[in-house]
Amino acid sequence: MKRRQFLGVAAIAGTGLAMAPTKVMGGISSFTPMVSGENDKPALLGGPKAFPGQFPSWPFYDGQEEQALLDVLKSGKWGRLDGSVTPQFEEEYARMMGLKHSLAVANGTTALYTMLGVFGVGPGDEVIIPVYTFVATYNVVVLNYALPILVDTDIETFQIDPQKMEQAITPATKVLMPVHMGGLPANLDRIMATAQKNNLPVIEDACQAAGSAWRGKTVGSYGIGGAFSFQSTKNLNSGEGGAIVSNDEAFINDCYAFHNQGKGPSSASFVPGEKGTRGSNGRMTEFQAGILRSQLSRLQAQDKRRKRNIEYLNGLFGEIPGITPAKLYDGVTNVSYHLYMFRYDKSHFAGMSRQRFIQAMGAEGINTWSGYGRLNREAYVAGLQQNKHYLKIYGEKGMKEWFERNQCPQNDILTDEQSLWFGQTMFLGSTRDMDLIAEAVRKIQKNAAQLKN
Ligand SMILES: *Cc1c(COP(=O)(O)O)cnc(C)c1O
Protein backbone atom coordinates (compact mmCIF):
# COMPACT_ATOMS: atom_id res chain seq x y z
CA MET A 1 0.00 0.00 0.00
CA LYS A 2 1.17 3.46 -0.78
CA ARG A 3 1.92 5.65 2.19
CA ARG A 4 -0.37 8.29 0.75
CA GLN A 5 -3.38 5.97 0.75
CA PHE A 6 -2.58 4.78 4.23
CA LEU A 7 -2.54 8.30 5.58
CA GLY A 8 -5.87 9.07 3.96
CA VAL A 9 -7.00 12.62 4.50
CA ALA A 10 -3.82 13.37 6.39
CA ALA A 11 -2.08 13.06 3.05
CA ILE A 12 -3.54 16.41 2.08
CA ALA A 13 -1.23 18.08 4.55
CA GLY A 14 1.72 16.27 3.09
CA THR A 15 0.91 17.02 -0.52
CA GLY A 16 0.87 20.75 -0.53
CA LEU A 17 -2.49 21.96 0.71
CA ALA A 18 -1.27 23.05 4.09
CA MET A 19 1.11 25.94 3.74
CA ALA A 20 2.98 28.03 6.24
CA PRO A 21 0.78 29.27 9.09
CA THR A 22 -0.45 32.79 8.56
CA LYS A 23 -2.38 35.40 10.43
CA VAL A 24 -4.78 36.28 7.67
CA MET A 25 -7.68 34.27 6.39
CA GLY A 26 -8.03 35.94 3.05
CA GLY A 27 -8.63 34.82 -0.48
CA ILE A 28 -6.06 35.02 -3.20
CA SER A 29 -4.74 38.42 -4.13
CA SER A 30 -3.81 38.42 -7.79
CA PHE A 31 -5.59 36.94 -10.78
CA THR A 32 -5.17 36.81 -14.48
CA PRO A 33 -8.57 37.79 -15.86
CA MET A 34 -9.97 35.07 -18.09
CA VAL A 35 -10.59 36.10 -21.64
CA SER A 36 -11.00 33.80 -24.59
CA GLY A 37 -8.09 33.09 -26.88
CA GLU A 38 -4.66 32.21 -25.56
CA ASN A 39 -6.09 31.91 -22.03
CA ASP A 40 -8.22 28.98 -23.18
CA LYS A 41 -5.10 26.86 -23.53
CA PRO A 42 -4.64 24.45 -20.62
CA ALA A 43 -1.61 25.12 -18.45
CA LEU A 44 -0.43 21.59 -19.18
CA LEU A 45 -0.14 22.60 -22.85
CA GLY A 46 1.64 25.84 -22.08
CA GLY A 47 -1.29 28.20 -21.42
CA PRO A 48 -1.64 30.42 -18.33
CA LYS A 49 -2.79 28.91 -15.03
CA ALA A 50 -6.52 29.26 -14.37
CA PHE A 51 -5.66 29.72 -10.71
CA PRO A 52 -2.37 31.59 -10.40
CA GLY A 53 -2.78 32.61 -6.75
CA GLN A 54 -2.82 30.64 -3.53
CA PHE A 55 -5.70 29.24 -1.54
CA PRO A 56 -5.98 30.37 2.09
CA SER A 57 -3.28 28.96 4.35
CA TRP A 58 -4.02 26.45 7.07
CA PRO A 59 -4.02 26.43 10.02
CA PHE A 60 -5.24 29.86 10.93
CA TYR A 61 -4.33 31.42 14.28
CA ASP A 62 -3.84 34.76 15.97
CA GLY A 63 -3.09 36.23 19.40
CA GLN A 64 -5.88 34.14 20.96
CA GLU A 65 -3.98 30.90 20.43
CA GLU A 66 -0.68 32.50 21.48
CA GLN A 67 -2.22 33.69 24.73
CA ALA A 68 -3.92 30.36 25.42
CA LEU A 69 -0.64 28.47 24.99
CA LEU A 70 1.28 30.90 27.19
CA ASP A 71 -1.38 30.75 29.89
CA VAL A 72 -1.10 26.96 30.09
CA LEU A 73 2.68 27.11 29.92
CA LYS A 74 3.00 29.59 32.75
CA SER A 75 0.40 27.87 34.92
CA GLY A 76 2.64 24.81 35.12
CA LYS A 77 -0.53 22.72 34.79
CA TRP A 78 0.04 20.97 31.50
CA GLY A 79 -2.12 17.85 31.72
CA ARG A 80 -5.88 17.53 32.22
CA LEU A 81 -5.38 15.97 35.62
CA ASP A 82 -3.59 19.18 36.69
CA GLY A 83 -5.54 22.00 35.06
CA SER A 84 -9.03 23.18 34.13
CA VAL A 85 -8.80 24.16 30.43
CA THR A 86 -9.83 20.72 29.14
CA PRO A 87 -13.10 20.65 31.14
CA GLN A 88 -13.84 24.18 29.89
CA PHE A 89 -13.34 23.04 26.30
CA GLU A 90 -15.52 19.99 26.94
CA GLU A 91 -18.33 22.16 28.19
CA GLU A 92 -18.09 24.55 25.23
CA TYR A 93 -17.89 21.69 22.74
CA ALA A 94 -20.92 19.91 24.20
CA ARG A 95 -22.84 23.18 24.12
CA MET A 96 -21.95 23.83 20.49
CA MET A 97 -23.05 20.29 19.64
CA GLY A 98 -26.28 20.66 21.57
CA LEU A 99 -25.35 17.64 23.67
CA LYS A 100 -25.11 17.01 27.39
CA HIS A 101 -21.58 15.59 27.59
CA SER A 102 -18.29 15.62 25.82
CA LEU A 103 -14.99 14.00 26.71
CA ALA A 104 -11.82 15.40 25.16
CA VAL A 105 -9.28 12.73 24.21
CA ALA A 106 -5.83 12.48 22.62
CA ASN A 107 -7.12 11.98 19.06
CA GLY A 108 -10.03 10.68 16.99
CA THR A 109 -8.70 7.14 16.91
CA THR A 110 -8.65 7.11 20.71
CA ALA A 111 -12.24 8.40 20.74
CA LEU A 112 -13.37 5.40 18.67
CA TYR A 113 -11.15 2.91 20.49
CA THR A 114 -12.39 4.11 23.86
CA MET A 115 -16.04 3.64 22.89
CA LEU A 116 -15.42 0.14 21.52
CA GLY A 117 -13.55 -0.60 24.76
CA VAL A 118 -16.52 0.50 26.83
CA PHE A 119 -18.77 -1.79 24.80
CA GLY A 120 -16.35 -4.61 25.52
CA VAL A 121 -15.95 -5.43 21.83
CA GLY A 122 -13.51 -8.30 21.47
CA PRO A 123 -12.60 -11.61 19.81
CA GLY A 124 -15.56 -13.22 18.02
CA ASP A 125 -17.42 -9.93 17.60
CA GLU A 126 -18.20 -8.13 14.37
CA VAL A 127 -18.32 -4.37 13.89
CA ILE A 128 -19.92 -2.97 10.76
CA ILE A 129 -18.11 -0.07 9.09
CA PRO A 130 -18.12 1.53 5.62
CA VAL A 131 -15.39 0.51 3.18
CA TYR A 132 -15.11 4.14 2.10
CA THR A 133 -13.39 5.60 5.15
CA PHE A 134 -10.08 6.54 6.67
CA VAL A 135 -8.18 3.47 7.83
CA ALA A 136 -8.56 4.49 11.52
CA THR A 137 -12.19 3.27 11.45
CA TYR A 138 -10.88 -0.17 10.50
CA ASN A 139 -7.88 -0.11 12.83
CA VAL A 140 -9.85 0.42 16.04
CA VAL A 141 -11.87 -2.72 15.37
CA VAL A 142 -8.77 -4.78 14.64
CA LEU A 143 -7.05 -3.50 17.80
CA ASN A 144 -9.83 -5.29 19.70
CA TYR A 145 -9.37 -8.55 17.73
CA ALA A 146 -12.89 -8.18 16.39
CA LEU A 147 -13.83 -8.53 12.71
CA PRO A 148 -14.41 -5.30 10.77
CA ILE A 149 -17.19 -5.91 8.25
CA LEU A 150 -16.70 -3.53 5.35
CA VAL A 151 -19.90 -2.35 3.69
CA ASP A 152 -20.25 -1.05 0.15
CA THR A 153 -20.74 2.61 -0.76
CA ASP A 154 -23.79 4.48 -2.02
CA ILE A 155 -22.02 5.85 -5.06
CA GLU A 156 -24.13 9.03 -5.33
CA THR A 157 -23.50 10.19 -1.76
CA PHE A 158 -20.09 8.56 -1.06
CA GLN A 159 -21.65 7.26 2.20
CA ILE A 160 -22.26 3.76 3.57
CA ASP A 161 -25.09 2.01 1.72
CA PRO A 162 -27.78 1.61 4.42
CA GLN A 163 -29.42 -1.40 2.81
CA LYS A 164 -26.15 -3.30 2.49
CA MET A 165 -25.36 -2.32 6.06
CA GLU A 166 -28.53 -4.04 7.22
CA GLN A 167 -27.73 -7.12 5.13
CA ALA A 168 -24.29 -7.36 6.76
CA ILE A 169 -25.74 -7.95 10.24
CA THR A 170 -25.21 -11.42 11.73
CA PRO A 171 -25.65 -12.83 15.25
CA ALA A 172 -22.01 -11.84 15.87
CA THR A 173 -22.61 -8.14 15.14
CA LYS A 174 -21.91 -6.04 18.24
CA VAL A 175 -21.82 -2.43 17.01
CA LEU A 176 -22.74 -0.40 13.93
CA MET A 177 -20.12 2.23 13.21
CA PRO A 178 -21.18 4.48 10.33
CA VAL A 179 -18.93 7.35 9.18
CA HIS A 180 -20.04 10.80 8.03
CA MET A 181 -17.65 10.95 5.10
CA GLY A 182 -16.22 14.31 4.19
CA GLY A 183 -18.49 15.96 6.75
CA LEU A 184 -21.61 14.92 4.78
CA PRO A 185 -24.05 13.04 7.02
CA ALA A 186 -24.67 9.35 6.32
CA ASN A 187 -28.32 8.26 6.06
CA LEU A 188 -29.13 8.41 9.78
CA ASP A 189 -32.85 7.68 9.36
CA ARG A 190 -32.11 4.31 7.80
CA ILE A 191 -29.13 3.52 10.03
CA MET A 192 -30.98 4.27 13.27
CA ALA A 193 -34.05 2.30 12.12
CA THR A 194 -31.80 -0.69 11.35
CA ALA A 195 -30.09 -0.35 14.72
CA GLN A 196 -33.42 -0.28 16.55
CA LYS A 197 -34.85 -3.20 14.64
CA ASN A 198 -31.78 -5.30 15.46
CA ASN A 199 -31.23 -3.91 18.94
CA LEU A 200 -27.67 -2.82 18.16
CA PRO A 201 -25.76 0.19 19.49
CA VAL A 202 -24.49 2.83 17.05
CA ILE A 203 -21.19 4.64 17.39
CA GLU A 204 -20.90 7.50 14.92
CA ASP A 205 -17.49 8.15 13.42
CA ALA A 206 -18.04 11.90 13.00
CA CYS A 207 -14.29 12.57 12.86
CA GLN A 208 -14.73 14.62 9.68
CA ALA A 209 -18.06 16.18 10.59
CA ALA A 210 -17.84 18.59 13.57
CA GLY A 211 -21.02 20.65 13.30
CA SER A 212 -22.86 18.78 10.54
CA ALA A 213 -26.52 18.10 11.28
CA TRP A 214 -29.30 15.69 10.41
CA ARG A 215 -32.90 16.88 10.86
CA GLY A 216 -31.71 19.77 13.01
CA LYS A 217 -29.58 17.71 15.41
CA THR A 218 -25.80 17.47 15.15
CA VAL A 219 -24.31 14.25 13.91
CA GLY A 220 -22.71 12.35 16.75
CA SER A 221 -25.90 12.77 18.79
CA TYR A 222 -27.85 9.94 17.12
CA GLY A 223 -25.77 7.03 18.33
CA ILE A 224 -24.93 6.28 21.94
CA GLY A 225 -21.70 8.17 21.23
CA GLY A 226 -20.01 10.18 18.51
CA ALA A 227 -16.28 10.50 17.79
CA PHE A 228 -14.54 13.63 16.52
CA SER A 229 -10.98 14.31 15.40
CA PHE A 230 -8.98 17.52 15.78
CA GLN A 231 -5.99 16.28 13.77
CA SER A 232 -4.31 19.01 11.75
CA THR A 233 -6.22 18.54 8.50
CA LYS A 234 -9.62 18.53 10.21
CA ASN A 235 -11.86 21.61 10.37
CA LEU A 236 -11.25 22.00 14.12
CA ASN A 237 -7.54 21.66 14.62
CA SER A 238 -5.13 21.24 17.54
CA GLY A 239 -2.51 19.25 15.63
CA GLU A 240 -3.75 16.09 17.33
CA GLY A 241 -6.89 15.79 19.42
CA GLY A 242 -10.33 14.27 19.61
CA ALA A 243 -13.60 14.11 21.49
CA ILE A 244 -16.42 11.76 22.38
CA VAL A 245 -19.92 13.19 22.71
CA SER A 246 -22.97 11.59 24.28
CA ASN A 247 -26.25 12.37 26.02
CA ASP A 248 -25.78 9.31 28.22
CA GLU A 249 -24.05 10.14 31.49
CA ALA A 250 -23.23 6.56 32.44
CA PHE A 251 -21.69 5.99 29.03
CA ILE A 252 -19.52 9.12 29.15
CA ASN A 253 -18.38 8.20 32.68
CA ASP A 254 -17.36 4.77 31.43
CA CYS A 255 -15.49 6.44 28.57
CA TYR A 256 -13.75 8.70 31.08
CA ALA A 257 -12.65 5.72 33.13
CA PHE A 258 -11.43 3.82 30.06
CA HIS A 259 -9.35 6.78 28.86
CA ASN A 260 -7.95 7.31 32.39
CA GLN A 261 -6.47 3.87 33.14
CA GLY A 262 -9.78 2.61 34.52
CA LYS A 263 -10.12 5.42 37.05
CA GLY A 264 -12.87 7.98 37.59
CA PRO A 265 -12.45 11.75 37.38
CA SER A 266 -12.73 12.82 40.98
CA SER A 267 -10.65 10.23 42.76
CA ALA A 268 -7.84 7.81 42.15
CA SER A 269 -10.17 4.86 42.65
CA PHE A 270 -10.90 2.32 39.96
CA VAL A 271 -14.39 2.30 38.50
CA PRO A 272 -15.88 -1.04 39.54
CA GLY A 273 -17.73 -3.48 37.36
CA GLU A 274 -17.03 -5.33 34.17
CA LYS A 275 -16.49 -2.15 32.17
CA GLY A 276 -13.68 -1.17 34.48
CA THR A 277 -11.54 -4.19 33.75
CA ARG A 278 -9.63 -2.56 30.89
CA GLY A 279 -8.28 0.93 30.37
CA SER A 280 -5.71 3.09 28.71
CA ASN A 281 -4.34 6.62 28.72
CA GLY A 282 -6.19 8.67 26.12
CA ARG A 283 -6.05 12.01 27.90
CA MET A 284 -5.83 15.36 26.15
CA THR A 285 -3.21 17.92 27.22
CA GLU A 286 -4.11 21.40 28.43
CA PHE A 287 -2.14 22.84 25.49
CA GLN A 288 -4.43 21.08 23.02
CA ALA A 289 -7.51 22.23 24.90
CA GLY A 290 -6.23 25.82 24.96
CA ILE A 291 -5.79 25.89 21.19
CA LEU A 292 -9.13 24.18 20.67
CA ARG A 293 -11.03 26.78 22.69
CA SER A 294 -9.66 29.48 20.38
CA GLN A 295 -10.23 27.45 17.22
CA LEU A 296 -13.76 26.64 18.31
CA SER A 297 -14.62 30.35 18.44
CA ARG A 298 -13.99 30.52 14.68
CA LEU A 299 -15.40 27.19 13.54
CA GLN A 300 -18.94 28.27 12.74
CA ALA A 301 -17.88 31.32 10.71
CA GLN A 302 -15.40 29.19 8.77
CA ASP A 303 -18.03 26.50 8.17
CA LYS A 304 -20.44 29.11 6.87
CA ARG A 305 -17.89 30.41 4.44
CA ARG A 306 -17.03 26.93 3.19
CA LYS A 307 -20.69 26.16 2.74
CA ARG A 308 -21.39 29.36 0.84
CA ASN A 309 -18.49 28.74 -1.51
CA ILE A 310 -19.37 25.08 -2.01
CA GLU A 311 -23.00 25.82 -2.79
CA TYR A 312 -21.80 28.37 -5.32
CA LEU A 313 -19.36 25.87 -6.85
CA ASN A 314 -22.12 23.25 -7.02
CA GLY A 315 -24.07 25.71 -9.16
CA LEU A 316 -21.13 26.18 -11.51
CA PHE A 317 -20.41 22.43 -11.70
CA GLY A 318 -24.09 21.87 -12.47
CA GLU A 319 -23.34 23.40 -15.88
CA ILE A 320 -20.41 21.06 -16.56
CA PRO A 321 -21.39 17.61 -17.84
CA GLY A 322 -19.29 14.79 -16.38
CA ILE A 323 -18.69 16.50 -13.01
CA THR A 324 -21.13 15.40 -10.28
CA PRO A 325 -20.78 16.60 -6.67
CA ALA A 326 -21.68 14.13 -3.90
CA LYS A 327 -25.44 14.21 -3.29
CA LEU A 328 -26.87 15.07 0.13
CA TYR A 329 -29.60 12.92 1.67
CA ASP A 330 -32.96 14.55 2.38
CA GLY A 331 -32.38 14.60 6.13
CA VAL A 332 -29.25 16.76 5.94
CA THR A 333 -29.81 20.14 7.57
CA ASN A 334 -26.22 21.34 7.89
CA VAL A 335 -22.87 20.34 6.45
CA SER A 336 -19.53 21.22 7.93
CA TYR A 337 -17.62 20.39 4.77
CA HIS A 338 -14.34 18.64 5.41
CA LEU A 339 -13.94 17.45 1.83
CA TYR A 340 -15.52 18.42 -1.44
CA MET A 341 -16.20 15.00 -2.97
CA PHE A 342 -17.28 14.67 -6.58
CA ARG A 343 -17.35 12.18 -9.42
CA TYR A 344 -15.56 12.41 -12.72
CA ASP A 345 -17.04 10.81 -15.84
CA LYS A 346 -14.34 10.53 -18.46
CA SER A 347 -16.83 10.00 -21.28
CA HIS A 348 -17.49 13.76 -21.07
CA PHE A 349 -13.75 14.43 -21.25
CA ALA A 350 -12.93 12.64 -24.53
CA GLY A 351 -12.06 9.50 -22.53
CA MET A 352 -9.24 11.26 -20.62
CA SER A 353 -8.22 9.28 -17.53
CA ARG A 354 -8.94 10.58 -14.05
CA GLN A 355 -5.20 10.58 -13.38
CA ARG A 356 -4.60 12.84 -16.35
CA PHE A 357 -7.42 15.14 -15.20
CA ILE A 358 -5.76 15.42 -11.77
CA GLN A 359 -2.49 16.26 -13.47
CA ALA A 360 -4.13 18.90 -15.66
CA MET A 361 -5.87 20.47 -12.65
CA GLY A 362 -2.56 20.54 -10.78
CA ALA A 363 -0.99 22.42 -13.69
CA GLU A 364 -3.84 24.96 -13.44
CA GLY A 365 -2.86 25.55 -9.80
CA ILE A 366 -5.61 23.44 -8.23
CA ASN A 367 -4.72 20.40 -6.14
CA THR A 368 -7.16 17.55 -6.69
CA TRP A 369 -7.02 14.09 -5.09
CA SER A 370 -8.47 10.73 -6.06
CA GLY A 371 -9.18 10.10 -2.37
CA TYR A 372 -9.58 6.69 -0.77
CA GLY A 373 -9.14 3.47 -2.74
CA ARG A 374 -10.38 -0.08 -2.26
CA LEU A 375 -9.71 -0.45 1.46
CA ASN A 376 -11.15 -4.00 1.36
CA ARG A 377 -8.40 -5.05 -1.06
CA GLU A 378 -5.43 -3.20 0.41
CA ALA A 379 -2.49 -5.50 1.23
CA TYR A 380 -2.74 -4.09 4.75
CA VAL A 381 -6.28 -5.45 5.12
CA ALA A 382 -5.70 -8.68 3.18
CA GLY A 383 -2.79 -9.38 5.53
CA LEU A 384 -5.16 -9.81 8.45
CA GLN A 385 -5.86 -13.30 7.07
CA GLN A 386 -2.30 -14.24 8.08
CA ASN A 387 -2.31 -12.56 11.50
CA LYS A 388 -1.48 -15.32 14.01
CA HIS A 389 -3.93 -14.08 16.64
CA TYR A 390 -6.75 -13.81 14.13
CA LEU A 391 -5.96 -17.33 12.89
CA LYS A 392 -6.15 -18.56 16.47
CA ILE A 393 -9.53 -16.91 17.04
CA TYR A 394 -11.29 -17.39 13.70
CA GLY A 395 -9.32 -20.13 11.93
CA GLU A 396 -7.99 -20.10 8.38
CA LYS A 397 -11.39 -20.81 6.87
CA GLY A 398 -13.04 -18.14 8.99
CA MET A 399 -10.55 -15.51 7.87
CA LYS A 400 -10.91 -16.51 4.21
CA GLU A 401 -14.67 -16.20 4.50
CA TRP A 402 -14.31 -12.84 6.17
CA PHE A 403 -12.14 -11.56 3.33
CA GLU A 404 -14.60 -12.86 0.72
CA ARG A 405 -17.52 -11.22 2.52
CA ASN A 406 -15.99 -7.79 2.11
CA GLN A 407 -16.95 -7.39 -1.56
CA CYS A 408 -17.83 -3.82 -2.47
CA PRO A 409 -18.56 -3.57 -6.21
CA GLN A 410 -19.98 -0.04 -6.12
CA ASN A 411 -17.00 1.21 -4.14
CA ASP A 412 -14.71 -0.43 -6.71
CA ILE A 413 -16.34 1.62 -9.46
CA LEU A 414 -16.27 4.81 -7.41
CA THR A 415 -12.68 4.59 -6.27
CA ASP A 416 -11.12 3.02 -9.39
CA GLU A 417 -12.08 5.76 -11.79
CA GLN A 418 -14.62 8.30 -10.56
CA SER A 419 -13.98 9.81 -7.14
CA LEU A 420 -12.21 13.14 -6.70
CA TRP A 421 -11.63 15.44 -3.73
CA PHE A 422 -10.83 19.01 -2.98
CA GLY A 423 -9.62 19.83 0.55
CA GLN A 424 -11.58 22.09 2.91
CA THR A 425 -9.06 24.93 2.98
CA MET A 426 -9.82 25.71 -0.69
CA PHE A 427 -13.21 26.98 0.40
CA LEU A 428 -12.08 29.52 2.98
CA GLY A 429 -11.49 32.20 0.36
CA SER A 430 -13.79 34.10 -2.00
CA THR A 431 -16.42 33.05 -4.55
CA ARG A 432 -13.96 34.35 -7.15
CA ASP A 433 -11.79 31.32 -6.28
CA MET A 434 -14.78 29.10 -7.15
CA ASP A 435 -15.16 30.81 -10.53
CA LEU A 436 -11.54 30.02 -11.27
CA ILE A 437 -11.88 26.37 -10.22
CA ALA A 438 -14.85 25.96 -12.57
CA GLU A 439 -12.96 27.82 -15.28
CA ALA A 440 -10.06 25.36 -14.98
CA VAL A 441 -12.42 22.38 -15.39
CA ARG A 442 -14.13 23.96 -18.40
CA LYS A 443 -10.80 24.68 -20.03
CA ILE A 444 -9.64 21.10 -19.47
CA GLN A 445 -12.89 19.71 -20.80
CA LYS A 446 -12.74 21.83 -23.93
CA ASN A 447 -9.21 20.63 -24.68
CA ALA A 448 -9.57 17.08 -23.36
CA ALA A 449 -8.94 15.36 -26.69
CA GLN A 450 -5.62 17.14 -27.00
CA LEU A 451 -4.70 16.76 -23.31
CA LYS A 452 -5.46 13.09 -23.19
CA ASN A 453 -2.16 11.92 -24.69
C1 LIG B 1 -9.31 11.61 11.01
C2 LIG B 1 -10.20 10.43 11.12
C3 LIG B 1 -10.11 9.50 12.16
C4 LIG B 1 -8.98 9.48 13.16
O1 LIG B 1 -8.73 10.65 13.78
P1 LIG B 1 -7.25 10.95 14.36
O2 LIG B 1 -7.49 12.18 15.17
O3 LIG B 1 -6.37 11.20 13.17
O4 LIG B 1 -6.83 9.80 15.17
C5 LIG B 1 -11.06 8.49 12.23
N1 LIG B 1 -12.02 8.38 11.32
C6 LIG B 1 -12.12 9.23 10.27
C7 LIG B 1 -13.24 9.06 9.30
C8 LIG B 1 -11.21 10.28 10.14
O5 LIG B 1 -11.31 11.10 9.11
PDBQT file of the ligand as one rigid body, heavy atoms in Angstrom, charges set to zero:
ROOT
HETATM    1  C1  LIG A 501      -9.308  11.610  11.014  1.00  0.00    +0.000 C 
HETATM    2  C2  LIG A 501     -10.201  10.433  11.115  1.00  0.00    +0.000 A 
HETATM    3  C3  LIG A 501     -10.106   9.499  12.165  1.00  0.00    +0.000 A 
HETATM    4  C4  LIG A 501      -8.984   9.479  13.165  1.00  0.00    +0.000 C 
HETATM    5  O1  LIG A 501      -8.732  10.650  13.785  1.00  0.00    +0.000 OA
HETATM    6  P1  LIG A 501      -7.248  10.954  14.359  1.00  0.00    +0.000 P 
HETATM    7  O2  LIG A 501      -7.486  12.184  15.174  1.00  0.00    +0.000 OA
HETATM    8  O3  LIG A 501      -6.370  11.200  13.167  1.00  0.00    +0.000 OA
HETATM    9  O4  LIG A 501      -6.833   9.798  15.169  1.00  0.00    +0.000 OA
HETATM   10  C5  LIG A 501     -11.055   8.492  12.227  1.00  0.00    +0.000 A 
HETATM   11  N1  LIG A 501     -12.021   8.376  11.318  1.00  0.00    +0.000 NA
HETATM   12  C6  LIG A 501     -12.122   9.234  10.270  1.00  0.00    +0.000 A 
HETATM   13  C7  LIG A 501     -13.237   9.058   9.304  1.00  0.00    +0.000 C 
HETATM   14  C8  LIG A 501     -11.209  10.278  10.135  1.00  0.00    +0.000 A 
HETATM   15  O5  LIG A 501     -11.313  11.096   9.108  1.00  0.00    +0.000 OA
ENDROOT
TORSDOF 0
